[in-house]
Amino acid sequence: MQHGKKTHRVRNIILIVILLLLVGTGAYGMSRYQSIKGSVDKTFKSAGITKERDVNGQLNGKKPVSILLLGTDTGEFGRSYKGRTDSMMIVTVNPSTNKTTMTSIPRDTAVSIPGFTDVAPSKINAAYDWGQAATTITTVQKMLNVPIDFYALINMGGMEKVINKIGGVDVTPSLSFTYEGYTFKKGVQMHMNGSRALAYSRMRYEDPLGDYGRQTRQRQVLLALLKQSGSISTLLNQDFISSLSSQVQTDLTFNDLTSLVKNYRKATGAIQQTHLQGTGKMIGGQSMEVMNKGELQRVTDFVRDGLALPHKETGTIALPSAFGEK
């Protein structure tokens, strides 16, 4: 069990790095933003897939967009990185309603990964390992019947630096526990540096809600970070971005990010959040989260509403009915 705790290192909270690129740059003039273009360009890696819709048209038309955020627990990676993702979250940003949604997807969600149906059911976190961004995007799109416009893969090292760079975050723990040498007391606000915040957000096994409780704590730290980011004067300096570039892969170009900063930043002021809730089952000797159709449809509706899209039936590759779900 201890080994499992140490290996489950990257959580959704590290994924806020991309959102900080939206929020934290608002106070900067575009001329200064150009000075970091070279480092930002180093993070680019194509998804290797034809997107379901014209993403440039979405951005140019100031229409709602979606970003699939992925976290990994490996060391620093190069552009050829492969491995299972430890966190997954769909973010939608709507500049018309000035609203952002965040939807956490459990890494153990049972699906039939496109292109790998011979080994189905599989955990959704295998999609990146087997087919990188293209397969991951395809899997999420087919599971929920929602379009994914962009992706971003972020490594653990980046998040701790971000939190330390802003001087830490203030968080009120939702439960009492001790983890990785840090003690947290329910209801008592505390100032957390990077390592403490990550310990708070990554604990899983002592939480009575398991992975779902962990997801709630991740979003709690994420929102605390967003709250502080608007007044950061050092976040996007050249040295910081240069160090961060080795921790991030994304198909958001520099021009995409500048468009997001210019036209979408206000939408991060109102955030709605949810998670896909399943039932734990042992399948083929593995613990997986099986989603019933009603829950899949609820999340499909939530994401599509965030994108101002009409109702559609949820996807077909998750495994609700095959294991006795209704």
Secondary structure, 3 states (H helix, E strand, C coil): CHHHHHHCCCCHHHHHHHHHHHHCCCCCCHHHHHCCHHHHHCCECCCCCCCCCCHHHHHHCCCCEEEEEEEECCCCCCCCCCCCCCEEEEEEEECCCCEEEEEECCCCEEECCCCCHHHCCEECCHHHHHHHHHHHHHHHHHHHCCCCCEEEEEEHHHHHHHHHHCCCEEECCCCCEEECCEEECCCCCEEECHHHHHHHHHCCCCCCCCHHHHHHHHHHHHHHHHHHHCCCCCCCCHHHHHHHHHHEEECCCHHHHHHHHHHHHHHHHCEEEEECCCEEEEECCEEEEECCHHHHHHHHHHHHHHCCCCCCCCCCCECCHHHCCC
